[in-house]
Amino acid sequence: MDVDALRKSVSQERGVIIESMRGMLRINAVGPESGGPGEAERGRYLVALARKLGFATIEVLESSDPRVPAGKRPNIIVRMPGTGKRRMWVITHMDTVPEGDINAWKYPPFEGTVVDGKIYGRGAEDNGQELMASLFGAHALLKLGIKPEFNVGLVFVSDEEHGNTHGIDFLLAKGLFKKDDLVIVPDHGQPDGTAISVVEKSSAWIQVEVSGRQTHASTPEKGVNALEAAARYIVLSVDRLRRKFSTKDPLFEPPVSTFEPTRCEANGPNINTVPGRQVFAFDFRVLPEYDLDDIMRELQKSAKEVERSSGAKIKLSYLNRSDAAPKTSTDSEIVKRLASAIEAVRGVKVHPIGIGGGTCAAPFRRKGIEAAVWSTIPETAHDANEYANIADIVSDAQVYAVLFAGKNID
């Protein structure tokens, strides 16, 4: 059996892959933080699909969460025994972000519409494409009677979009993974599929609460305008951070730390009132050489200055903090094996990159387990009209099939 036979086996399943993907996308798996039902129904669908495809060993580990209707968040492990003792894992996530502005969608976000070689739907790229690709890559070996070189575990986790508490962190706490395991987290990529991510920036979501004094807009001298103070603070703090923490690293795109004001809460329904309270948030993605504590100190310094000049009070708090995990070596076994499989299927040369987004790779790296991040994607994650290219799903599944087979194919 050779690479071409594996590629052909996957290609023959194209129609099944499409319909399986569409069935999954029809199930809302938005987390409770965004008012969604969680992943329970989607998890049941995937367990049934894996059984239908012939996988015999399927485990569901559930994390208790009273915020979802089911009361639990599922994490699914589909196992495939290999000829060796070591293990290879592919970690994908079932949950998605909300659909956002429904009027911005050309097609229903929870329908899985197929148009011009694309499957549209929330979670199509992030992370449904690679979930399906890994599943059908493993299925190709099953269908051909090829045993993988390693014991393969496909892990479909919950709660990736909101911090991993009920997903990969829950599984890591159970001691499921070992330091000599090979781990792939296909939750980031590029359209040509030639980039393997080996490091991530630190990330910080910081809430800023500005307290002033409300008054009538015709007598602003009687109040303290929280919105104006917030505006001054945004301009001052962001400008200082961008100038002070300005190192460039070409491994990343963009090659610099990013400091962005993002969400802003409503401060009142009417125009003729000076607001006494303004709440907004920052999203920072910081190169690994910088310490988030130093970033926070600069924010506090700017806050004190604006407080003195405006009379407002500024409170800072972390909504989420993720310090950069150690880098996966470009010479690590998982990076080399993944690069070899990509090159065998695609005939392209791969290269290492760093990314600003967070993935499930970081928790592994903090545990001393080297993890590689890769996929072939159109980069539409979280967008309205998110989609996955069907050709990418099939091609990535072929890469997984070759990767899993390892030395057990010619």
NORQUIGI-V824921 format. One record per helix or strand of 3 or more residues. SS is the DSSP state (helix for helix, strand for strand). FROM is the first residue (numbers start at 0). LEN is the number of residues. If there is no record, write none. Layout:
SS_FROM_LEN, SS_FROM_LEN
This chain:
helix_2_9, helix_13_12, helix_31_3, helix_39_13, strand_56_8, strand_71_9, strand_86_7, helix_101_3, strand_112_3, strand_117_3, helix_123_21, strand_150_7, helix_167_6, strand_181_3, strand_194_6, strand_201_10, helix_216_6, helix_225_19, strand_257_7, strand_276_10, helix_291_19, strand_312_10, helix_332_14, strand_350_5, helix_360_6, strand_370_3, strand_386_3, helix_389_19
